[in-house]
Amino acid sequence: MASLRDIKMRINATKKTSQITKAMEMVSVAKLNQAEINAKSFVPYMEKMQEVVANIALGAGNATHPMLVARPVKKTGYLVITSDRGLAGAYNSNVLRTVYQTIQQRHQSPDEYAIIAIGRIGLSFFKKRNFPVVLNITGLPDQPSFADIKEIANKAVGLFIDGTFDELYMYYNHYINTIQQEVTERKLLPLTDLADNKQRTTYEFEPSQEEILDVLLPQYAESLIYGALLDAKASEHAARMTAMKNATDNAHELIRTLTLSYNRARQAAITQEITEIVAGANALQ
Amino acid sequence: MKTIKVSVVTPDGPVYEADVEMVSTKAKSGELGILSGHIPLVAPLEISAVRLKQGGKTEYIAVSGGFLEVRPDKVTILAQAAERAEDIDVDRAKAAKERAERRLQSKEDDIDFRRAELALKRAINRLNVANMK
């Protein structure tokens, strides 16, 4: 059995760990609240955007736009959203496993796909396995604003327009609730699944429908990327919160068993001492 | 005078919401003034100021990367970034302007050149709007 001192030290170490994990849990709770607020304030923009885009793209007139048309696929883009830091349970590994398996199934050679990595964990995962990473961004703040993501979103959409990819998928953790996040695959480009809400308005276009689509569709795709990022951030904080809560609970459990064996060891030592004294006293008689 | 509801929405949340008499903006095809009862219209906007007139007063909002959707009773401006004149960070805009000017002078490849040009436009627009309040 370990000595009293050893057990005492382990108890102290575990206590300190549990303090840290508890603090991290609380930080994540605060960040999750903010992330939920951010996601909520994005909703009006997205809804309006969807409404207008659907109205124009599906509405009267026969305007077609390269971003709306599916073309033969020679190369597929995968935009993968992960976090910059670990300690978030299975958050990152879930997404990365899904992407990895999908790519293995769908493609024979690395020429058929390219990866856009958001987040350091994803970036190093793909680099280590020699996957072609064409764009990456790391070090995004916990509460990203649209300006933070604009450049990479812009470039990602640009790569589709100039024909580098023929389709683009997004992979991220969709936030369901604090204990549930789901890996989601979403086809971003071409924009073939526009929501049709039936409430059509016929607009005048200034200057013309085509030119408006030229401006509008890239913006729409960029906002979809931003929306996914906000969703992923909320999931990240939730996943980290749950992971840290579990860690704290485990630490407490460990402290309990350690305290028990500490008390036992102490009692054993006392018993032994008494036996020795009694034996000593008996020997003197 | 009849008023029309205006809302300016960005990905980071709504920026402005009120009833005004007239909205005037600069669209890609030229200046646009919108009063209540306008026919439905969609137009992309220049990086410019949106002017909202109400009761003899005018409010200014700096808008970049946006477009305008008009319905008879409501005007919605969707922009990638929008700030009201009083919310503009003048120091940051000045710094951005200098940075963009330096980049324009250093003459790198085309894409960077275009981006710097846009950044300069945005910075100048913000400074203009901040001065108008």
Interface residues (C-beta under 8 A of the other chain):
Chain A: N38 S41 F42 P44 Y45 M46 K48 M49 V52 I56 S145 F146 A147 K150 T201 T202 Y203 E204 F205 E206 P207 E211 I212 V215 L216 Q219 E222 S223 Y226
Chain B: V9 T10 P11 D12 G13 P14 A27 K28 S29 L32 I39 P40 L41 V42 A43 P44 G65 F67 E69 R71 T76 L78 Q80 A81
